[in-house]
């Protein structure tokens, strides 16, 4: 017998007399024995598959090639500048689908692995941004500019995504004027600019200004708005901002073009300070917030403790161990298998999704997140975020067991290309993977009465969830891929985190409520785009809707009586523009994807149904200002013919390129190709409007802020595939003719043996590695 702690011995004594369980049996820790031999292997493969992110070895060898290539001439780490050839980002370049399917299905060769590299070419006479495909990995032979439908390459330097190197230069420029405005800073805010990590000083929140508002594709402008550096700084505006001119690659020519202070715009620092010292402009005198437990924006516990005395929340356990296995970023869970990765640019993705061995989807991935604000002042008026511009995927890290995920989750780390270190940055807990019980029935029925059969059958909905949490500045987006026992795959996005606030004035009231002394919360629109490459019974698919409507008919039993009833009509979508779905409650419909050659025994289609929840309409007129950078938000669903050169619907230039977008999603369907019996990709747009309210402080709850879509089998199986699940229970009389013998509970082989709940080890884990949650001993920022 193994050694046991006193706590375990105490539990054994308390549980010694369990009815139906031998008193001589030792009660094991939950999951100590795994009857199906499931294993978790998170080591990096020597030979990665087609969907695996770049390995550490591949990233290191790629950097060496880029530094030595005579055309690219990437600056070595430590010598980069805005005017150098600068490696902004490198990640996996997904291989051709056709070649990958040959490898997966026909034992063909694995497609050569390639990297997607973005270079800031500030070293060129006319600076540009270049995007390359480099390969084969790991021993790179060449890099070439790649071309995609509706996407230009190279790209104007003015449209480059934000980077650490640029922020360092901007902050140097802001510090250069601090002495000139120090009187204003101290008298108005009792603070000066932050130069370390101390609290109470003034830090900055950046607002990119899209060229759709500037009217010139070669201009680069950005607002830097001052905030108090207390948790959380986006909730502590000061009504002070600097309009930065960042044209070109020579940072010595960058300048502060305008200053915003106390509701007024000033052309220069001198103009502002002359008016301030002469007492002939509006002034502010704010009370500096203090970082303590009573600060409204802090996450310290406050209020009456609930419950009155400490009492832990319910926990779920895995009594027989994990029912899934992981190796080389492939997951096997009961009837499901899939591969997963984290794109630095676009976030989480799953590939080669199969149920009972049949591929349902080649790819399901997040494509983009955008947030458009409104308001009366520059901070909110021109805030149009397109989040891939700050490397969305690289902001998923430090998922906390017991806070973000169940304590029994598998935590998966991720390495990204880093702009701040010469080595790739390793992030802890980029994903968490867990099975849990939703605690509602997947299916059930009770026939209580004898003349109804007198039986019960049902099962709770246990699911496997792959979760990531993208922390995009103030907002946290939780992305879940969820797998149900009945062949349903669910994708869900939840938003939480801090609201972005403005300095309150009466002019702000039409756009947001007055929430705190100086604070307004502006209305904004969250939008997300997803790529769903379905392969239902192969790649020859059709998209059709079942349109539900009314008909007026004569009553069969009495033709003199007429009445209304619903019916449906199949509507095959023949071309890409016919596929547009703009949801309307008055025209309900089912949306189906199927292979016309694969039908049921009765000749009906075997399909997967797409159900979308949480749709919202983008009110902006088409092609207005920065709307042109998010044309994917115009329709809730668009279906296009698959093309390898239509890989990405958006681009990480989107915060700046509104005048002439680098990626134009409308080009994917402007040729209006036929989509009958073709390899189809569904592009799903989801969104929600948010008008902040006091209950959004300190952070917005996820409840009520869910967006999701489901892929549901529809005539695809002869019956619900969960009928084979051992999770189900069936209860009936032992002898229907002699009910006195009682009833029998069939658990299909599952036992009721007890086990000891494993100890929660978060504190011990953080003692060994505090960087798992908070930056402590290592600098691992991407930028």
N, C-alpha and C positions, 0 to 999 in steps of 0.2 A: 504493500500500500504506500502511495506517495505521501510525502509530508504535508500536513494541513495546518493552516493557521488556527488560532483559538476561535476567531470569528466563524470559520468554516465548521469547526467542531461544535460550536454552539448551535449553528443552523442544523447540523445533523441530529443533534439531540432533540431539537424542536420538531423535526420532521420524521423522527424515527418510526412513528406508528402511522404510516400512511395506508389507508385501506386499499387492498389490492396490490400492495408493493411489499416485497419481502423486507423484513427488518434487518436482514444481514447484508442487503445491497448497499453499496456506497453510492451516495448521491453525487454525481459528477457536476463540474462546472458546465454551464450551458455551452454547447458547441464543441466540447472537448472530443467528442466522437462524431465523425462525419460518415454516415452510412454509404454515401455515394462518392466519397473520395474527392470532393471538390477542393481545388487549390487556388491560391492567389499568388501569382508570380509577376511582380512589377519591375523586374530587372529589364534593362535596355537590351534589345536583341542585337546580336552580332550582324545578322542579315535582316534588316527591317522590311516589312511587307509594303505593298503599294500605298496603304493609307496611313502608315506610321509617320509621325512628325519627325523632323530632322533630329538625328542623334547628336550627342556631344561631339563625337569624332567627326561627323559630317560637317558640323558647324565650324569646327576648328580648321579643318582642311579647306573649307570654302573661304574662310577669311584669308588664309595664306594665298590662295589663288587670286582673290580680288586685289590683294595688296601688290601682287607681282605681275598682274596682267598689264601689258603696256598700253592698252586702250582705256582701261578703267582707272588704274593708278589709285586705288583706294588708300586713303591716308592711314598710316599705322596708328594703333591705339595710342592716345595721348597727344597726337599731333593734329587732330581734327579741328577744323574751324568752319565757319559758315562758307568761307571761300575755298574750301578744299573739296576733294572728291570723297564724299562721306557716306559710309554704309549706314543707311537708316534702318533697314529691316531685312531679314532673310527668313524664309519659312518654306515648307513643302510646296512644290508646284504639282498639283494633282495630275496624275497621268491620264492619257487618253482613255475614255470609257471603253471604247471598242477593244483596245489592246488589253485592258484590265479584265474585261469579261472573258477574253480568250484565255487569260492566265487562270482565272477563277473557275471557269466552267469547262474548258477544253484542254487543260494541261499544257497550255502554251507557255512561252517564256514570260517571266515577270518583266513588265515594262521598266526601262531604266529610270531610276529615281532622279528627280531634278529639284532644284531649289528655285524659288521665286525671290529675287533680290531687288530692292529699291535703293537706288543711288541718288543722292543729292549732288549734282555736278556744279557746285559753286566755283569750280576751277576753270570752267569753260568761259570763253569770251562772252557768249550769251548763255548765262547759267540756265540749266534745265534740271528736271527730274527724269531719270531713266529707270525703266523696269525691265529686268532681265530674267530669262530662264537659263539656269546654269546646270550643267551636268556633263557626264553622268556622275552621280554621287557614289562613293565618297571621293573618288579621284577625278576631280573636275577637269575636263578638257577644254571647254569653251563656254562662254556666256553670250547670248544673243538677245537683242531687243525682241520682245514678244508682241504679237498683235491679237487683239480681241475685237469682236463685232461691237461697233458703237463706242470704241474706246481708243483714244489717241495715245501715242507713245513715241517720242518723249513728250513731257508735259511742262508747261510754263513754270518757272522757278517760283513765281509769286503764289502758286497754288499748293506748294508743298505742305504736307502735314506738319503740325507743330512738333518740335523736338526739344530735348534737354539743352542742346547746344544753343538753340535760339533763345530759350528762356533765360539762360545764363547771361547772354548778351543784353537782353531786354532789361534784366534786373540791374546790370551795370549802368545802363542808361538812366534808369529811374534813380539809382543812388547818386548819380551825378547832379541831380537837381534837388536832392533832399535838403542840403544846407540852405538853398534859396527859399524853401518853403517851411523850414523848421519851426518858425514862429507860428505859422498856421497849424501845423501838425500838433504842436504842444498845446496851443490854446483851444483848438477845436476838438482834439481827440485825446489829449494827454498821452500821446504815444508817438513813436517814430518808426521808420521802416525796420522790419525784421532783418537781422543779419545772422541769426542762428535759430535754434529751435525753441527759444523761450516764448512764453505766452504773453498776451497783452499788447504786443507790438502790432504793427500793421503789415499784413501780407496782401497778396493780390490774387484776383480771380480774373482769368482771361476770357475775353469774348471775341472770337474771330468775326471779322466783318466780310461777308460774302461779296464777291465781285458783282453779283446781281444787283446789289445796292450801290456799289461804287461806280458801275458803268464802264470800267476799264479792266480788262483781264490781266494787265501787267502791274496793277497796284496791289500791294499787300498792306492791309491795315488790321489793327487789333486794339481793342479796348482793354486796358488793365485797370480793373476796379479795386479800390482799396477796401480791405475787410480787417476787422480785428481778429488776430490769431488766437482765438479761443475755440473750444469745441462747440459747434462746428463753424468754421469761419464763414461759410456761405450764408449763415443766418445772422451775420453781424455786419451789415453794410454801413458805409460811412458817408455815402453821397459824394465821394471823391473818385475821379477816374482820369486816366491818361490815354489819349488817342495816339497810338504809335504808328509812325510811318516806317515800314520795314522793307522798303523797295530794294531790290538788288541783293548781291552777296557781299557787299562791302559794308560791314556793320558800323564802320566809322561814319557812314553817311546816314545812318538811321537817326530818327529824331522824334521828338514829341510834338505832334501837330496841333493838338487841342487839349484843354483841361476842363473837366467838369467838376464843379464844386457848388454845393448848396443850391442845386437846381438851376445853375447858370453855366453857360459855355464860355470859355475864354480862349483867345487865340494863342497866348504865350504865357509862360510862367511870370514874366515881368508884368504883363497886364493884370494877371490875377493878384499878385502881391502888391502892386501899386494900389489897386482898389481896396485890398484887404487892409493895408496899413492906413489908408485914408478914411477908412470906415464908411465907404460909400457903396459897398456891395453887401448882399445878404451873407450872414455868418452862421456857423453852427458851433454849438458847444455841447458835445455828447459826454455822457457818463461812461467811462471805460468799463466794459463788462469784466467781471472777475470769474475766473475758472474755479467754481466750487459746486457743491451738490445742489445748490438752489438755482443755478443758472438754467434757464428754461431749455436751452439747447444741449445740455449735457445729458449723458446717459447714466449718471449716478441714480441709484434707486432713491425715490422720494415719495412722499405721501404715506398714508396708512399702510403698513405691511399687510399683505394678503397671501396666505392665511395668517391668522394671528400668531401662530407659532410655526417654526420651520417644518415643512412637510413636503417631501419630494413629489414631483410630478410623475405620472405613470411612465413606465419604460416598456419598450418592446424588446424581446430577446429572440435569439436564434437557437431554440432548444437542441437541435440536431446539427448545428453548424451552418455554414453558408451554403445556400442552394445554387450558387453560381460559381463559375471559375473565370479567372482572368489570366491571359498570357499574351504578350506582345500586343497589348491594347485591343485584344479581341475578347469579348465576353460571351460565355455560354451560360444561359439561364433556362432551365427546363426546356421548352420547345423553341426558345429564341437564341439566335446568335447575331452579333453585330460587332463592328469595329468602331473605335472612337478616336478623335483627335481634338486638339485645340488650336485653331488658326489664330495667330497673333493679330491678324487684321480683322477677321470677321467673327471669331468666337467658336463655340462648340459645334461639332459636326459628328454624325454617325454615318457609317457606310456599310454596304452589303448586309442589309437588315433582312434576316430570314426567320420564318416561322415554320416549324415542322420541315425544315430543309428547303423550303421554297422562298426565293427572294421576293420580298414585298417592295423594298425600296433600295435603290442603288445609293442614294444619298438623301439625308435630311439634315439641313444645316441652317443656322442663323446667317442671314446675308447682310443685314444692316439694322441699326437702331438710330432713330432721329428724334430730336425734341425741338419743337418750335415754340418760342415764347411770344408774349405780347405785353405791351406796356407803354408808358408815357415817357420814359427816360431811356437813354442808350443801353443801360444794363439789360433791360428786358426787351426793348423795342426791336433790336436787331440780333437777338440771340437765337441763332438757328444752328443747333448742334447736329452734326452727322458723325456718329461716334466711332466709326472705323478710322476716323482721322486721328485718333489717339491710341490706335492699336488695341481694339476692344478686348481681344482674347488674352492679352498679356495682363489684363487687370483682374483676372480671376485667380485668386490665391487665398490661402489662409482660411479655408472653410473650417469651422469650429464644431467638433462633435458635441452634441448636446445643445448647441445654439443654432447652427445652420443645418445640421444633419443629425440623424440618430447616432447614439454613442457607439453602435455596433458597425458603423459605416467603414468601408474600405477607402482610405484616402490615397489619391493618386497625385504624384508630383509632376511637374512639367518644367522643361528648360526652354528658355527663349533667347533669341539674339539680344544682346544688351548694348545700349549706346553709352553706358556709364562705366563698364568694366571691359577688360580685354577678353574675358572669358564669358561664355553663356551664363545667363542668370537662372539659377534653379529656384523655383517657387514650390513651397510646400502646399499640399492640399488644394491643387487647382481644381480637381474634381473630387466629389465623394460619390461612392456607389453603394447602394444599400437596397435590401428588400425590406418591405414593411407592410403592415396590414392597414388598409384604409378604414377598417372597422365599419364598413357597410357591405351589404351583400352584393356579390357579383351577380348572383341569381338565387332565387328561392321560391318555394311554394309550400303552403300548408293546406292539406286536405284533412281537416279535423274530424268531420263527420264520417260515420261508417259508410253511409251510402255515397260518399264522395271518394271512397277508397281508403281513407284513414292512413295517411302517410305524411312525412315531411322530408323535403330535400332542399339543400342549400349549401352555399359556401361563401365565406367572406372574400373580399377582393384583395388578395395579396399581390403586390406589384414589385417589380425591380425598377429603381429610379437611378439614372445617371444625372447628377446635379453639378452645375457650376454657378458661380455668382460673380458677375461682371461689375466691378466698382468703378463706374464712370464718373469721376469727380464726386459730386454730392449724391448721385443716385446709385442704388444697387439694383441690378437686374438679375433675378434668379431664373436660370434656364434649366428646365427639366425635360429629359426624355424618359418616358414611362412605358413599361411593357406589362400588359395584362395577360392573364391566363387564357383568355378567349380569342387571342389573335389580334387584339386591338393595340395599336401603338399611339401614344398620346405625346404631344409636345406642348409645353406650358411655359409661359413667361410671367413672372410676378415682379412688380416694382415696389421697392421700399427705399430707405435711405432718407437723406435730408432734402427738403425743398430748397430751391434757389430763391432767395428773397431779394426784395428791393427796399430802398429807403422810402418810407411812406410819405406821400403828399396827397393832397386832395385830387390831384390829376391822376393818381394811380388807381383811384377807387373803381372806375369802370372795368379794370382788369384784375382786381384782386382785393380781398378784404384786408382791413387793418387788424393785424394779428398780434403784434407786440408794440411796444412804445414807438419804435422807429421803423417798424417792419410791415411790409405788404408781401403777400404771396401771389405772384402773377399767374394767370391762366396760361396753361401750356398744353401741348398735344404730344403725347408719346406715340411713336409709330415704330413698328418692327416689320422686317421683311424676312421671309423664310423661303428657302429653296427645297422643294420636295420632288426628287427624281424617282417616280414610281416605275416599277417594272412588274406589272401584274401578269403572271403566267408568261413572262418573257418581255421583250422590248417592243412588240407590235401591239400598241394599245390604242384604245378609243376613249374619248371623253364625252360623256353625255349627261344631261340632266333629266330628272323625272319631275316635270313641272306639274304642280298640284293646283287644280282649279275647281270650279263649280260647274255642275250641269243641272238642268231642270228636266226631270223625268216624270213619267206617269207611273203611279203606283201599280205594281203588277197585280195585286189582288183586287184593285178597283181603279181601272184606267181613267175614271172621271176625276180622280184626285191627282194633282201634280205636287211635287215637292223637290227641294234642292238637296244635292249630296255632292261629296267631293270625288274626284277621279284624278288620275295622273296620265300624262302623255310623255312618251320618250322623245327627247330632243337631242339628236346627235349634233355635236359641234364640229363642223367640217374644217374651219380655218381658225387661225390664231386669234383674229379679232372677234370671231363669234364666241370665243371662250370667255370673254370678260364677264365676271360676276360682280355686280354692284348690289349688295344685299338690300332687299326690300321685303319687309314683313308681309306686304300684301301679295307677294308672289313667291310663296314658299316652294322649295325644290330640294330634291336629293341630287348630290353630285357624285357621279360614278366614273371610275376608270376600270377598263376591262380589256381582255383579249377576245376579239370576236370569234376566234377559232376554238376557244375553250369554254364549253357550256355545260350546264347541268344535264342530268339524264332526261329532263323535261324540255330541254332546248332553251332554258333561260340563261342569261349572262351570269358569269362568275366574276364578281367585281370586288373592288375595295371602294368604300364610300368615304368621302372627305366631308367632315363636319367641322365648321369653324365657329368658335365662340369668342365674343369680345371684339366684334368688328366696330370700327368707327369710320366716319367719312371725313376726308381731308377737305376743309372748306376753301382752301386757297385756290384761286383761279389757275388753270393750267398755264404754264410758262410765265407766271408772274414772279418777279424778283428771284428769290432763291428757291422757289418751288421747282424750278427746272432741274434741281439736283436730286429731287426725290420723286420722279415721275412714277416710281414703283408704288407709291401710296395712292394713286388715282383709282385703282380697282382693288377689291378685296381678293380677287383671284384672276390670274392670267395663266393660260396654258400655252406653252411654246414647244416647238420641235427641238429635241435635244441636239446641241452642237457643242463640240469641245471648245470652240472659241467664243462661247457664250457662258463662260464659267461664273462670272460675278455680275450681279445686277446693279451694284453701286461701286463707289470707289472711295478711298481714304483721302481724296482731294475735295470731298463734298462740302466741307465747311467754308471753302474759299471759291469754288468754281461755278457759282450760280449763273454767271453771265454766259459761259460756254462749258457745260459740264463735261468732264473727262469721260465719264461713263454715262451713256444714254440708254436707259432700259427700254425706251420706246423702239429703239432699233431692233430689239429682239423680235418684235412682232410687226414692224412696219411693212415687212415684205409679205405678211399675211399668208404664210405657207399653210398647206394642208396638214391637218393633224389627225387624219383618219388612218389607223393602222401604222402609227409611227411611234418612235421612242419619245415619250412625252415628259416634260418637266412642268410641275405646278409651282407657281410663284404666289405665295400667300402673304397678304398684307393684313396686319392687325394693329389696333391702336385704341387709345382712350384719352379723353380730355380730362384734365385735372385742374380744378379750382381749389387751391389749398385752403385749409380751415384749421382751427386751433388744435384739433385732434391729430393733425399731421406733425405736431411738435411732441417730443423732439424729432422723431422720425416717422415717416409715413408707414402705416401698417400694410401688410400684404393683402389682408382680407378685403375683398371687393376690388382688388387691383390685379385680377388674373386675366390673362389672354391665353387662349389655347386652341388647338385644332386636333382632331382625332382622325386616324386612319382605321376604318372599321370594316371587317369582312362582310360582304353582302352577297349572299348565295354562293360564297366561295367554298364553304365547307358544307357537307350534308347535314350537319347539326352543330350546335355550339361546341367548339373544340375543347372547352373546359370540362366536358363530360369525362375525360380521362384523368382529371386532377384528383390526387389523393387528398387534397384540401377539403373536398366536399364531405358532407355528412348526409346520411340517409337513415331515417328513423321509421320503423314500422312495428306492428305487432309481431311478437314471436310466433304466435299462432292466431291467425285472423278468426278462426272458429272458436278459440278459447281465449278470450281477452284477459282472463285472470292470470295468465302466464306473463303478462307485462309486455314491455316493448324492448326492442333491440336497437342499439346505436351502432351503425356501421361507420367506422372511421377509416376504412380502406387500408388497414395495416398500420396507421399512425398510432403511437402509444400515448398514454397520459403520464408517463414517467416524469417526475419532477427533476429539476436541475437548479444549480445555484447560479444566480445572476452574476456575471463577471463584474469585477470592480471597475468603476469609471476611473480612467487613468490620466485625464487631461492635465491635472496639476503636475504629476510626475513627468509626463511627456514634455511639458513646457519648461520644467526645471532642467531637463537635458538639452532642449532646443527651443529657446524662447522665440527664435526667428520663425518658428512654425506659424505663429499668429501675428507677432509685431516685430518690426525691424529692430534688431538689437545689436547683434555682433557682425552683421554683414550688410553691405550695401547692394541690394539686389534689384533696385528699380530698373525698369526698361528705359524710362526717361523721367 
